Amino acid sequence: MKINHTAGLLVSPSQTADMSPKLPAISGSNLDALWKSIVNFERRAASGATLSPQELLSVQVQVSRFSMCVELAAKAGDSAAATLRKLQSGA
């Protein structure tokens, strides 16, 4: 076993290959599913439901994925806008 220093977890060497971060696929249905899951969790938490540590960790991962998708989409939009401005200026 070795310690994954980023997470502080004990993992076997075969598991470390699967721990590399992966960008989520961006599609409307994926974002909709993530958003619905986050909203569902928010409703459960607001109703006073008892949530397990696994559920809390799961929603943290989902929010992180949603955030990455939004950031990537924003960067793509900024890049496209910059390219259009450059083309319009004749550079």
Backbone bond lengths (Angstrom), bond angles and torsions (degrees), N, CA, C in turn:
res aa  C-N    CA-C-N  psi(-1)  N-CA   C-N-CA  omega(-1)  CA-C   N-CA-C  phi
1 M - - - 1.440 - - 1.527 109.80 -
2 K 1.307 115.37 145.71 1.455 118.61 175.06 1.515 108.88 -133.32
3 I 1.305 116.25 158.70 1.457 120.01 -177.97 1.524 109.26 -91.48
4 N 1.307 114.98 128.45 1.449 121.01 172.18 1.520 105.54 -82.44
5 H 1.323 118.02 107.88 1.454 121.76 -171.85 1.523 113.08 -66.86
6 T 1.324 118.11 -26.03 1.459 118.95 -179.64 1.517 111.30 -73.44
7 A 1.311 117.79 -31.67 1.460 119.92 -178.28 1.521 112.52 -111.36
8 G 1.339 117.99 -13.78 1.451 121.10 -178.26 1.516 113.30 70.28
9 L 1.320 116.80 27.83 1.456 121.02 -177.31 1.516 110.69 -107.62
10 L 1.327 115.51 150.75 1.454 119.67 172.65 1.523 108.04 -85.37
11 V 1.316 115.59 125.33 1.461 119.70 -179.32 1.512 109.21 -137.60
12 S 1.318 114.82 152.84 1.459 119.07 176.09 1.519 108.24 -81.44
13 P 1.344 118.10 156.86 1.465 120.09 179.89 1.530 113.18 -56.51
14 S 1.331 117.86 -31.98 1.460 119.33 -179.61 1.520 111.45 -69.87
15 Q 1.324 117.74 -24.85 1.456 121.15 -179.80 1.519 112.51 -79.65
16 T 1.323 118.44 -24.78 1.455 120.36 -174.13 1.519 112.05 -65.58
17 A 1.321 117.87 -28.97 1.464 120.40 179.38 1.519 110.86 -65.94
18 D 1.339 117.61 -30.33 1.456 121.47 -179.10 1.518 113.24 -85.02
19 M 1.333 118.48 -2.62 1.456 120.88 -174.20 1.524 113.19 -95.01
20 S 1.329 118.09 0.99 1.449 118.85 179.59 1.519 108.95 -69.63
21 P 1.340 116.94 139.49 1.463 118.80 -178.34 1.515 111.44 -66.17
22 K 1.312 115.32 140.67 1.454 120.66 179.30 1.515 108.17 -123.86
23 L 1.325 116.29 137.41 1.455 119.45 176.22 1.516 108.78 -72.86
24 P 1.317 117.19 137.39 1.456 119.05 178.01 1.515 110.69 -71.73
25 A 1.305 116.05 149.37 1.457 119.88 175.01 1.520 108.11 -68.84
26 I 1.309 115.83 136.70 1.457 119.33 -178.65 1.513 108.87 -99.96
27 S 1.303 115.02 116.76 1.457 121.38 171.83 1.510 107.02 -153.29
28 G 1.294 116.25 158.40 1.450 120.42 -178.74 1.515 112.82 -58.58
29 S 1.339 116.71 -41.14 1.461 119.20 -177.75 1.526 111.50 -68.13
30 N 1.344 117.45 -36.86 1.467 120.14 177.77 1.522 110.72 -65.20
31 L 1.326 116.80 -44.48 1.455 120.00 179.52 1.520 110.84 -66.01
32 D 1.319 116.94 -40.00 1.466 120.11 177.86 1.520 110.85 -62.07
33 A 1.317 116.83 -43.46 1.468 120.89 179.95 1.527 110.79 -64.76
34 L 1.323 116.91 -42.61 1.461 119.95 178.06 1.524 110.31 -62.84
35 W 1.332 116.45 -46.22 1.455 120.57 -178.31 1.534 110.54 -61.81
36 K 1.330 117.47 -44.85 1.470 121.03 179.63 1.521 110.92 -61.59
37 S 1.319 116.81 -39.44 1.458 120.87 178.90 1.531 110.97 -64.84
38 I 1.322 116.47 -41.73 1.463 121.05 179.52 1.530 110.27 -65.52
39 V 1.330 116.63 -44.16 1.468 120.84 179.19 1.524 110.54 -64.17
40 N 1.332 116.76 -40.64 1.469 120.74 177.56 1.526 110.51 -60.51
41 F 1.313 116.96 -44.11 1.466 120.84 178.02 1.522 110.23 -61.98
42 E 1.327 116.80 -43.30 1.466 120.99 -179.72 1.538 110.75 -59.86
43 R 1.326 115.98 -42.62 1.471 119.88 178.46 1.522 111.63 -63.88
44 R 1.340 116.37 -42.43 1.464 119.91 179.04 1.518 110.93 -63.74
45 A 1.324 116.49 -42.14 1.466 120.30 -179.95 1.526 110.33 -65.76
46 A 1.332 117.46 -40.64 1.468 121.33 -179.76 1.524 111.75 -67.43
47 S 1.328 117.06 -27.92 1.466 120.33 -179.49 1.525 112.24 -79.98
48 G 1.322 116.62 -5.62 1.460 120.16 179.04 1.511 114.08 90.12
49 A 1.310 117.46 12.23 1.466 120.63 179.53 1.528 110.12 -62.89
50 T 1.318 115.52 145.01 1.461 120.97 175.22 1.516 108.38 -80.66
51 L 1.312 115.90 126.91 1.464 121.17 -176.68 1.515 109.53 -114.64
52 S 1.307 115.43 136.16 1.462 120.27 -179.32 1.529 109.89 -79.13
53 P 1.329 116.76 160.42 1.460 119.76 175.84 1.538 111.92 -57.39
54 Q 1.333 116.71 -35.28 1.465 119.96 178.90 1.531 110.76 -64.24
55 E 1.335 116.58 -40.31 1.461 119.91 178.80 1.520 111.10 -66.59
56 L 1.329 116.62 -40.53 1.460 120.25 178.49 1.522 111.24 -63.66
57 L 1.321 116.14 -42.20 1.460 120.26 177.57 1.527 110.96 -65.16
58 S 1.316 116.45 -39.63 1.459 121.21 178.84 1.522 111.60 -61.18
59 V 1.324 116.84 -44.87 1.465 118.48 -179.79 1.524 110.76 -69.08
60 Q 1.316 117.74 -31.68 1.463 120.38 176.60 1.532 110.03 -63.28
61 V 1.318 116.65 -41.79 1.467 121.02 177.56 1.528 110.27 -64.92
62 Q 1.334 117.32 -42.06 1.458 121.03 -179.41 1.526 111.15 -64.22
63 V 1.328 117.08 -42.84 1.462 120.69 178.74 1.527 109.83 -64.05
64 S 1.325 116.66 -40.03 1.459 120.68 178.31 1.527 111.18 -62.45
65 R 1.333 117.04 -43.84 1.468 120.67 178.21 1.522 111.30 -63.11
66 F 1.332 116.09 -43.45 1.460 120.28 179.36 1.523 109.57 -61.82
67 S 1.324 116.38 -43.59 1.463 121.57 179.23 1.526 111.39 -61.08
68 M 1.330 116.53 -42.81 1.474 119.98 178.42 1.524 110.89 -62.78
69 C 1.320 117.18 -40.64 1.467 120.82 178.85 1.513 111.09 -62.79
70 V 1.325 116.72 -44.33 1.464 120.90 -179.93 1.527 110.50 -65.09
71 E 1.332 116.97 -44.03 1.463 120.46 178.91 1.520 111.52 -62.20
72 L 1.322 117.01 -42.61 1.460 120.82 179.94 1.521 110.84 -65.39
73 A 1.317 117.10 -41.16 1.465 120.87 177.92 1.529 110.67 -64.46
74 A 1.320 117.04 -40.41 1.466 120.79 178.31 1.526 111.14 -64.28
75 K 1.326 116.61 -41.67 1.466 119.76 178.58 1.524 111.15 -65.52
76 A 1.324 116.49 -39.70 1.461 119.88 178.25 1.526 110.12 -64.24
77 G 1.331 116.88 -41.29 1.463 120.60 177.50 1.515 111.99 -63.89
78 D 1.329 116.81 -43.42 1.470 120.54 177.33 1.518 111.70 -61.44
79 S 1.328 115.88 -41.84 1.462 120.38 179.40 1.523 111.23 -64.69
80 A 1.334 116.35 -42.81 1.467 120.10 178.90 1.528 110.83 -64.18
81 A 1.329 116.67 -41.54 1.469 120.50 178.96 1.527 110.82 -64.05
82 A 1.329 117.09 -41.36 1.468 120.54 178.91 1.526 110.80 -64.31
83 T 1.324 116.38 -39.85 1.467 120.29 178.04 1.523 110.78 -64.02
84 L 1.327 116.96 -43.18 1.466 120.11 178.70 1.520 111.58 -63.56
85 R 1.336 117.43 -42.04 1.477 120.56 177.62 1.522 110.32 -60.87
86 K 1.318 115.39 -40.89 1.466 120.32 -179.14 1.527 109.98 -65.57
87 L 1.314 117.17 -42.95 1.454 121.06 178.98 1.524 111.82 -66.39
88 Q 1.321 117.49 -37.84 1.455 121.94 179.88 1.515 112.13 -68.91
89 S 1.327 116.22 -31.95 1.478 119.52 -179.96 1.521 111.53 -79.51
90 G 1.315 117.21 -7.43 1.467 121.31 177.29 1.504 114.11 80.12
91 A 1.302 117.52 18.15 1.472 120.05 -178.92 1.505 110.81 -79.97
